[in-house]
Amino acid sequence: MAVPKKKTSKSRRNQRRAHDSLARVNIVANKTTGEYQLPHQVSVDGFYKGKKVIADKVKKEEESSEEVNAKPEAEQKKIASEGV
């Protein structure tokens, strides 16, 4: 087993440990919601630098109602094109 030949002084020990400290995390307040977040990250509501970059998810109930409303229009166009 390796054994140090001489005692390490307090100064030498502290110089070695000088780079072991943890850096403080940079947290910023979100412009739209005011929540704290890491910089250069998209917020929970989909904003980045004050602009909406991710669209909101559409709920299944809304999708199904949109599909129901879209079908009669498609059928009307189909009937109109067949009649002409």
Jmol script that loads the backbone (N, CA, C; Angstrom):
load data "model"
ATOM      1  N   MET A   1       0.841  -1.171   0.000  1.00  0.00           N
ATOM      2  CA  MET A   1       0.000   0.000   0.000  1.00  0.00           C
ATOM      3  C   MET A   1       0.895   1.247   0.000  1.00  0.00           C
ATOM      4  N   ALA A   2       0.513   2.236  -0.793  1.00  0.00           N
ATOM      5  CA  ALA A   2       1.319   3.453  -0.897  1.00  0.00           C
ATOM      6  C   ALA A   2       1.128   4.331   0.326  1.00  0.00           C
ATOM      7  N   VAL A   3       2.231   4.818   0.857  1.00  0.00           N
ATOM      8  CA  VAL A   3       2.204   5.681   2.034  1.00  0.00           C
ATOM      9  C   VAL A   3       2.942   6.963   1.676  1.00  0.00           C
ATOM     10  N   PRO A   4       2.357   8.135   1.968  1.00  0.00           N
ATOM     11  CA  PRO A   4       3.054   9.378   1.639  1.00  0.00           C
ATOM     12  C   PRO A   4       4.346   9.527   2.442  1.00  0.00           C
ATOM     13  N   LYS A   5       5.372  10.022   1.775  1.00  0.00           N
ATOM     14  CA  LYS A   5       6.668  10.170   2.422  1.00  0.00           C
ATOM     15  C   LYS A   5       6.680  11.340   3.405  1.00  0.00           C
ATOM     16  N   LYS A   6       5.945  12.427   3.061  1.00  0.00           N
ATOM     17  CA  LYS A   6       5.890  13.600   3.922  1.00  0.00           C
ATOM     18  C   LYS A   6       4.436  14.038   4.096  1.00  0.00           C
ATOM     19  N   LYS A   7       4.184  14.740   5.161  1.00  0.00           N
ATOM     20  CA  LYS A   7       2.843  15.251   5.445  1.00  0.00           C
ATOM     21  C   LYS A   7       2.482  16.333   4.425  1.00  0.00           C
ATOM     22  N   THR A   8       1.253  16.281   3.906  1.00  0.00           N
ATOM     23  CA  THR A   8       0.771  17.310   2.988  1.00  0.00           C
ATOM     24  C   THR A   8       0.346  18.511   3.809  1.00  0.00           C
ATOM     25  N   SER A   9       0.877  19.661   3.480  1.00  0.00           N
ATOM     26  CA  SER A   9       0.561  20.869   4.253  1.00  0.00           C
ATOM     27  C   SER A   9      -0.876  21.320   3.990  1.00  0.00           C
ATOM     28  N   LYS A  10      -1.417  22.149   4.883  1.00  0.00           N
ATOM     29  CA  LYS A  10      -2.776  22.666   4.738  1.00  0.00           C
ATOM     30  C   LYS A  10      -2.899  23.485   3.457  1.00  0.00           C
ATOM     31  N   SER A  11      -1.862  24.237   3.154  1.00  0.00           N
ATOM     32  CA  SER A  11      -1.868  25.069   1.958  1.00  0.00           C
ATOM     33  C   SER A  11      -1.932  24.212   0.695  1.00  0.00           C
ATOM     34  N   ARG A  12      -1.107  23.184   0.622  1.00  0.00           N
ATOM     35  CA  ARG A  12      -1.075  22.304  -0.547  1.00  0.00           C
ATOM     36  C   ARG A  12      -2.411  21.566  -0.681  1.00  0.00           C
ATOM     37  N   ARG A  13      -2.951  21.087   0.438  1.00  0.00           N
ATOM     38  CA  ARG A  13      -4.229  20.381   0.422  1.00  0.00           C
ATOM     39  C   ARG A  13      -5.349  21.302  -0.071  1.00  0.00           C
ATOM     40  N   ASN A  14      -5.389  22.535   0.419  1.00  0.00           N
ATOM     41  CA  ASN A  14      -6.440  23.474   0.028  1.00  0.00           C
ATOM     42  C   ASN A  14      -6.291  23.920  -1.423  1.00  0.00           C
ATOM     43  N   GLN A  15      -5.060  24.017  -1.914  1.00  0.00           N
ATOM     44  CA  GLN A  15      -4.844  24.353  -3.322  1.00  0.00           C
ATOM     45  C   GLN A  15      -5.392  23.254  -4.221  1.00  0.00           C
ATOM     46  N   ARG A  16      -5.215  22.014  -3.808  1.00  0.00           N
ATOM     47  CA  ARG A  16      -5.732  20.887  -4.578  1.00  0.00           C
ATOM     48  C   ARG A  16      -7.262  20.906  -4.598  1.00  0.00           C
ATOM     49  N   ARG A  17      -7.876  21.280  -3.502  1.00  0.00           N
ATOM     50  CA  ARG A  17      -9.337  21.273  -3.383  1.00  0.00           C
ATOM     51  C   ARG A  17      -9.994  22.528  -3.955  1.00  0.00           C
ATOM     52  N   ALA A  18      -9.214  23.474  -4.425  1.00  0.00           N
ATOM     53  CA  ALA A  18      -9.761  24.748  -4.897  1.00  0.00           C
ATOM     54  C   ALA A  18     -10.733  24.574  -6.064  1.00  0.00           C
ATOM     55  N   HIS A  19     -10.562  23.554  -6.870  1.00  0.00           N
ATOM     56  CA  HIS A  19     -11.404  23.361  -8.053  1.00  0.00           C
ATOM     57  C   HIS A  19     -12.537  22.378  -7.805  1.00  0.00           C
ATOM     58  N   ASP A  20     -12.699  21.896  -6.583  1.00  0.00           N
ATOM     59  CA  ASP A  20     -13.721  20.893  -6.287  1.00  0.00           C
ATOM     60  C   ASP A  20     -15.076  21.487  -5.929  1.00  0.00           C
ATOM     61  N   SER A  21     -15.179  22.802  -5.804  1.00  0.00           N
ATOM     62  CA  SER A  21     -16.438  23.418  -5.391  1.00  0.00           C
ATOM     63  C   SER A  21     -17.476  23.297  -6.507  1.00  0.00           C
ATOM     64  N   LEU A  22     -18.734  23.278  -6.110  1.00  0.00           N
ATOM     65  CA  LEU A  22     -19.835  23.173  -7.064  1.00  0.00           C
ATOM     66  C   LEU A  22     -20.184  24.551  -7.593  1.00  0.00           C
ATOM     67  N   ALA A  23     -20.489  24.621  -8.878  1.00  0.00           N
ATOM     68  CA  ALA A  23     -20.893  25.883  -9.490  1.00  0.00           C
ATOM     69  C   ALA A  23     -22.367  26.137  -9.190  1.00  0.00           C
ATOM     70  N   ARG A  24     -22.724  27.383  -9.031  1.00  0.00           N
ATOM     71  CA  ARG A  24     -24.100  27.756  -8.772  1.00  0.00           C
ATOM     72  C   ARG A  24     -24.918  27.596 -10.054  1.00  0.00           C
ATOM     73  N   VAL A  25     -26.110  27.050  -9.938  1.00  0.00           N
ATOM     74  CA  VAL A  25     -26.976  26.838 -11.089  1.00  0.00           C
ATOM     75  C   VAL A  25     -27.617  28.168 -11.469  1.00  0.00           C
ATOM     76  N   ASN A  26     -27.548  28.504 -12.750  1.00  0.00           N
ATOM     77  CA  ASN A  26     -28.130  29.749 -13.235  1.00  0.00           C
ATOM     78  C   ASN A  26     -29.602  29.513 -13.548  1.00  0.00           C
ATOM     79  N   ILE A  27     -30.471  30.124 -12.777  1.00  0.00           N
ATOM     80  CA  ILE A  27     -31.910  29.970 -12.973  1.00  0.00           C
ATOM     81  C   ILE A  27     -32.483  31.330 -13.332  1.00  0.00           C
ATOM     82  N   VAL A  28     -33.351  31.363 -14.343  1.00  0.00           N
ATOM     83  CA  VAL A  28     -33.969  32.605 -14.779  1.00  0.00           C
ATOM     84  C   VAL A  28     -35.480  32.482 -14.676  1.00  0.00           C
ATOM     85  N   ALA A  29     -36.168  33.619 -14.619  1.00  0.00           N
ATOM     86  CA  ALA A  29     -37.630  33.635 -14.578  1.00  0.00           C
ATOM     87  C   ALA A  29     -38.161  33.635 -16.003  1.00  0.00           C
ATOM     88  N   ASN A  30     -39.173  32.822 -16.248  1.00  0.00           N
ATOM     89  CA  ASN A  30     -39.801  32.737 -17.561  1.00  0.00           C
ATOM     90  C   ASN A  30     -40.560  34.026 -17.836  1.00  0.00           C
ATOM     91  N   LYS A  31     -40.482  34.546 -19.067  1.00  0.00           N
ATOM     92  CA  LYS A  31     -41.137  35.806 -19.413  1.00  0.00           C
ATOM     93  C   LYS A  31     -42.656  35.687 -19.428  1.00  0.00           C
ATOM     94  N   THR A  32     -43.188  34.556 -19.882  1.00  0.00           N
ATOM     95  CA  THR A  32     -44.636  34.431 -20.031  1.00  0.00           C
ATOM     96  C   THR A  32     -45.333  33.987 -18.762  1.00  0.00           C
ATOM     97  N   THR A  33     -44.765  33.022 -18.030  1.00  0.00           N
ATOM     98  CA  THR A  33     -45.437  32.488 -16.848  1.00  0.00           C
ATOM     99  C   THR A  33     -44.827  32.963 -15.543  1.00  0.00           C
ATOM    100  N   GLY A  34     -43.583  33.416 -15.554  1.00  0.00           N
ATOM    101  CA  GLY A  34     -42.927  33.847 -14.339  1.00  0.00           C
ATOM    102  C   GLY A  34     -42.302  32.708 -13.556  1.00  0.00           C
ATOM    103  N   GLU A  35     -42.409  31.477 -14.062  1.00  0.00           N
ATOM    104  CA  GLU A  35     -41.810  30.330 -13.379  1.00  0.00           C
ATOM    105  C   GLU A  35     -40.290  30.366 -13.560  1.00  0.00           C
ATOM    106  N   TYR A  36     -39.579  29.748 -12.625  1.00  0.00           N
ATOM    107  CA  TYR A  36     -38.129  29.643 -12.731  1.00  0.00           C
ATOM    108  C   TYR A  36     -37.763  28.444 -13.591  1.00  0.00           C
ATOM    109  N   GLN A  37     -36.758  28.626 -14.456  1.00  0.00           N
ATOM    110  CA  GLN A  37     -36.323  27.542 -15.337  1.00  0.00           C
ATOM    111  C   GLN A  37     -34.865  27.752 -15.702  1.00  0.00           C
ATOM    112  N   LEU A  38     -34.260  26.736 -16.285  1.00  0.00           N
ATOM    113  CA  LEU A  38     -32.893  26.848 -16.768  1.00  0.00           C
ATOM    114  C   LEU A  38     -32.871  27.700 -18.031  1.00  0.00           C
ATOM    115  N   PRO A  39     -31.806  28.462 -18.263  1.00  0.00           N
ATOM    116  CA  PRO A  39     -31.760  29.287 -19.463  1.00  0.00           C
ATOM    117  C   PRO A  39     -31.613  28.441 -20.727  1.00  0.00           C
ATOM    118  N   HIS A  40     -32.080  28.972 -21.829  1.00  0.00           N
ATOM    119  CA  HIS A  40     -32.013  28.337 -23.150  1.00  0.00           C
ATOM    120  C   HIS A  40     -32.791  27.021 -23.193  1.00  0.00           C
ATOM    121  N   GLN A  41     -33.889  26.950 -22.468  1.00  0.00           N
ATOM    122  CA  GLN A  41     -34.760  25.772 -22.478  1.00  0.00           C
ATOM    123  C   GLN A  41     -36.169  26.223 -22.829  1.00  0.00           C
ATOM    124  N   VAL A  42     -36.909  25.373 -23.533  1.00  0.00           N
ATOM    125  CA  VAL A  42     -38.306  25.654 -23.834  1.00  0.00           C
ATOM    126  C   VAL A  42     -39.106  25.490 -22.549  1.00  0.00           C
ATOM    127  N   SER A  43     -40.003  26.425 -22.278  1.00  0.00           N
ATOM    128  CA  SER A  43     -40.787  26.369 -21.047  1.00  0.00           C
ATOM    129  C   SER A  43     -41.869  25.301 -21.151  1.00  0.00           C
ATOM    130  N   VAL A  44     -42.538  25.062 -20.034  1.00  0.00           N
ATOM    131  CA  VAL A  44     -43.571  24.029 -19.967  1.00  0.00           C
ATOM    132  C   VAL A  44     -44.730  24.339 -20.908  1.00  0.00           C
ATOM    133  N   ASP A  45     -45.061  25.624 -21.070  1.00  0.00           N
ATOM    134  CA  ASP A  45     -46.177  25.997 -21.938  1.00  0.00           C
ATOM    135  C   ASP A  45     -45.769  26.158 -23.401  1.00  0.00           C
ATOM    136  N   GLY A  46     -44.524  25.828 -23.765  1.00  0.00           N
ATOM    137  CA  GLY A  46     -44.095  25.802 -25.164  1.00  0.00           C
ATOM    138  C   GLY A  46     -43.520  27.103 -25.681  1.00  0.00           C
ATOM    139  N   PHE A  47     -43.113  28.018 -24.819  1.00  0.00           N
ATOM    140  CA  PHE A  47     -42.543  29.287 -25.249  1.00  0.00           C
ATOM    141  C   PHE A  47     -41.033  29.247 -25.152  1.00  0.00           C
ATOM    142  N   TYR A  48     -40.357  29.913 -26.103  1.00  0.00           N
ATOM    143  CA  TYR A  48     -38.908  30.087 -26.079  1.00  0.00           C
ATOM    144  C   TYR A  48     -38.614  31.502 -26.548  1.00  0.00           C
ATOM    145  N   LYS A  49     -37.927  32.272 -25.729  1.00  0.00           N
ATOM    146  CA  LYS A  49     -37.618  33.678 -26.006  1.00  0.00           C
ATOM    147  C   LYS A  49     -38.872  34.483 -26.311  1.00  0.00           C
ATOM    148  N   GLY A  50     -39.961  34.208 -25.599  1.00  0.00           N
ATOM    149  CA  GLY A  50     -41.199  34.966 -25.749  1.00  0.00           C
ATOM    150  C   GLY A  50     -42.040  34.577 -26.939  1.00  0.00           C
ATOM    151  N   LYS A  51     -41.635  33.553 -27.692  1.00  0.00           N
ATOM    152  CA  LYS A  51     -42.397  33.115 -28.869  1.00  0.00           C
ATOM    153  C   LYS A  51     -42.883  31.691 -28.663  1.00  0.00           C
ATOM    154  N   LYS A  52     -44.050  31.387 -29.174  1.00  0.00           N
ATOM    155  CA  LYS A  52     -44.625  30.048 -29.071  1.00  0.00           C
ATOM    156  C   LYS A  52     -43.930  29.163 -30.109  1.00  0.00           C
ATOM    157  N   VAL A  53     -43.227  28.123 -29.652  1.00  0.00           N
ATOM    158  CA  VAL A  53     -42.484  27.262 -30.569  1.00  0.00           C
ATOM    159  C   VAL A  53     -43.056  25.847 -30.630  1.00  0.00           C
ATOM    160  N   ILE A  54     -43.850  25.470 -29.617  1.00  0.00           N
ATOM    161  CA  ILE A  54     -44.460  24.142 -29.609  1.00  0.00           C
ATOM    162  C   ILE A  54     -45.968  24.315 -29.506  1.00  0.00           C
ATOM    163  N   ALA A  55     -46.690  23.729 -30.446  1.00  0.00           N
ATOM    164  CA  ALA A  55     -48.148  23.845 -30.434  1.00  0.00           C
ATOM    165  C   ALA A  55     -48.731  23.036 -29.291  1.00  0.00           C
ATOM    166  N   ASP A  56     -49.859  23.499 -28.766  1.00  0.00           N
ATOM    167  CA  ASP A  56     -50.536  22.784 -27.697  1.00  0.00           C
ATOM    168  C   ASP A  56     -51.133  21.498 -28.241  1.00  0.00           C
ATOM    169  N   LYS A  57     -51.176  20.477 -27.379  1.00  0.00           N
ATOM    170  CA  LYS A  57     -51.791  19.218 -27.779  1.00  0.00           C
ATOM    171  C   LYS A  57     -53.303  19.389 -27.815  1.00  0.00           C
ATOM    172  N   VAL A  58     -53.938  18.796 -28.825  1.00  0.00           N
ATOM    173  CA  VAL A  58     -55.385  18.853 -28.942  1.00  0.00           C
ATOM    174  C   VAL A  58     -55.954  17.643 -28.230  1.00  0.00           C
ATOM    175  N   LYS A  59     -56.971  17.865 -27.409  1.00  0.00           N
ATOM    176  CA  LYS A  59     -57.567  16.760 -26.676  1.00  0.00           C
ATOM    177  C   LYS A  59     -58.330  15.846 -27.623  1.00  0.00           C
ATOM    178  N   LYS A  60     -58.481  14.578 -27.249  1.00  0.00           N
ATOM    179  CA  LYS A  60     -59.149  13.605 -28.100  1.00  0.00           C
ATOM    180  C   LYS A  60     -60.602  13.974 -28.345  1.00  0.00           C
ATOM    181  N   GLU A  61     -61.267  14.537 -27.354  1.00  0.00           N
ATOM    182  CA  GLU A  61     -62.661  14.932 -27.521  1.00  0.00           C
ATOM    183  C   GLU A  61     -62.785  16.006 -28.587  1.00  0.00           C
ATOM    184  N   GLU A  62     -61.873  16.958 -28.591  1.00  0.00           N
ATOM    185  CA  GLU A  62     -61.902  18.019 -29.594  1.00  0.00           C
ATOM    186  C   GLU A  62     -61.584  17.466 -30.971  1.00  0.00           C
ATOM    187  N   GLU A  63     -60.648  16.516 -31.046  1.00  0.00           N
ATOM    188  CA  GLU A  63     -60.303  15.909 -32.329  1.00  0.00           C
ATOM    189  C   GLU A  63     -61.502  15.178 -32.916  1.00  0.00           C
ATOM    190  N   SER A  64     -62.200  14.417 -32.091  1.00  0.00           N
ATOM    191  CA  SER A  64     -63.331  13.645 -32.589  1.00  0.00           C
ATOM    192  C   SER A  64     -64.442  14.574 -33.067  1.00  0.00           C
ATOM    193  N   SER A  65     -64.673  15.692 -32.371  1.00  0.00           N
ATOM    194  CA  SER A  65     -65.710  16.627 -32.795  1.00  0.00           C
ATOM    195  C   SER A  65     -65.294  17.306 -34.097  1.00  0.00           C
ATOM    196  N   GLU A  66     -64.004  17.578 -34.262  1.00  0.00           N
ATOM    197  CA  GLU A  66     -63.531  18.176 -35.507  1.00  0.00           C
ATOM    198  C   GLU A  66     -63.688  17.199 -36.661  1.00  0.00           C
ATOM    199  N   GLU A  67     -63.428  15.924 -36.426  1.00  0.00           N
ATOM    200  CA  GLU A  67     -63.580  14.921 -37.476  1.00  0.00           C
ATOM    201  C   GLU A  67     -65.035  14.784 -37.889  1.00  0.00           C
ATOM    202  N   VAL A  68     -65.926  14.828 -36.930  1.00  0.00           N
ATOM    203  CA  VAL A  68     -67.358  14.716 -37.229  1.00  0.00           C
ATOM    204  C   VAL A  68     -67.804  15.904 -38.053  1.00  0.00           C
ATOM    205  N   ASN A  69     -67.324  17.082 -37.717  1.00  0.00           N
ATOM    206  CA  ASN A  69     -67.690  18.277 -38.468  1.00  0.00           C
ATOM    207  C   ASN A  69     -67.056  18.269 -39.858  1.00  0.00           C
ATOM    208  N   ALA A  70     -65.910  17.658 -40.010  1.00  0.00           N
ATOM    209  CA  ALA A  70     -65.216  17.646 -41.292  1.00  0.00           C
ATOM    210  C   ALA A  70     -65.848  16.657 -42.267  1.00  0.00           C
ATOM    211  N   LYS A  71     -66.410  15.581 -41.769  1.00  0.00           N
ATOM    212  CA  LYS A  71     -66.977  14.566 -42.656  1.00  0.00           C
ATOM    213  C   LYS A  71     -68.126  15.086 -43.505  1.00  0.00           C
ATOM    214  N   PRO A  72     -69.084  15.820 -42.973  1.00  0.00           N
ATOM    215  CA  PRO A  72     -70.163  16.299 -43.839  1.00  0.00           C
ATOM    216  C   PRO A  72     -69.661  17.216 -44.943  1.00  0.00           C
ATOM    217  N   GLU A  73     -68.650  18.039 -44.668  1.00  0.00           N
ATOM    218  CA  GLU A  73     -68.107  18.911 -45.712  1.00  0.00           C
ATOM    219  C   GLU A  73     -67.495  18.076 -46.832  1.00  0.00           C
ATOM    220  N   ALA A  74     -66.769  17.034 -46.470  1.00  0.00           N
ATOM    221  CA  ALA A  74     -66.149  16.171 -47.472  1.00  0.00           C
ATOM    222  C   ALA A  74     -67.228  15.461 -48.295  1.00  0.00           C
ATOM    223  N   GLU A  75     -68.257  15.004 -47.614  1.00  0.00           N
ATOM    224  CA  GLU A  75     -69.338  14.329 -48.328  1.00  0.00           C
ATOM    225  C   GLU A  75     -70.060  15.302 -49.254  1.00  0.00           C
ATOM    226  N   GLN A  76     -70.263  16.544 -48.819  1.00  0.00           N
ATOM    227  CA  GLN A  76     -70.920  17.540 -49.651  1.00  0.00           C
ATOM    228  C   GLN A  76     -70.097  17.830 -50.894  1.00  0.00           C
ATOM    229  N   LYS A  77     -68.785  17.931 -50.738  1.00  0.00           N
ATOM    230  CA  LYS A  77     -67.922  18.165 -51.891  1.00  0.00           C
ATOM    231  C   LYS A  77     -67.966  16.982 -52.847  1.00  0.00           C
ATOM    232  N   LYS A  78     -68.009  15.782 -52.272  1.00  0.00           N
ATOM    233  CA  LYS A  78     -68.040  14.563 -53.084  1.00  0.00           C
ATOM    234  C   LYS A  78     -69.351  14.507 -53.884  1.00  0.00           C
ATOM    235  N   ILE A  79     -70.432  14.830 -53.225  1.00  0.00           N
ATOM    236  CA  ILE A  79     -71.748  14.814 -53.888  1.00  0.00           C
ATOM    237  C   ILE A  79     -71.790  15.904 -54.960  1.00  0.00           C
ATOM    238  N   ALA A  80     -71.237  17.068 -54.671  1.00  0.00           N
ATOM    239  CA  ALA A  80     -71.240  18.168 -55.645  1.00  0.00           C
ATOM    240  C   ALA A  80     -70.403  17.792 -56.867  1.00  0.00           C
ATOM    241  N   SER A  81     -69.268  17.112 -56.659  1.00  0.00           N
ATOM    242  CA  SER A  81     -68.417  16.775 -57.800  1.00  0.00           C
ATOM    243  C   SER A  81     -69.052  15.655 -58.646  1.00  0.00           C
ATOM    244  N   GLU A  82     -69.786  14.744 -58.004  1.00  0.00           N
ATOM    245  CA  GLU A  82     -70.448  13.677 -58.752  1.00  0.00           C
ATOM    246  C   GLU A  82     -71.634  14.209 -59.553  1.00  0.00           C
ATOM    247  N   GLY A  83     -72.313  15.200 -59.000  1.00  0.00           N
ATOM    248  CA  GLY A  83     -73.478  15.758 -59.646  1.00  0.00           C
ATOM    249  C   GLY A  83     -73.128  16.590 -60.866  1.00  0.00           C
ATOM    250  N   VAL A  84     -71.955  17.141 -60.940  1.00  0.00           N
ATOM    251  CA  VAL A  84     -71.552  18.017 -62.035  1.00  0.00           C
ATOM    252  C   VAL A  84     -71.147  17.255 -63.238  1.00  0.00           C
TER     253      VAL A  84
END
end "model"
wireframe off; spacefill off
backbone 0.3
color backbone group
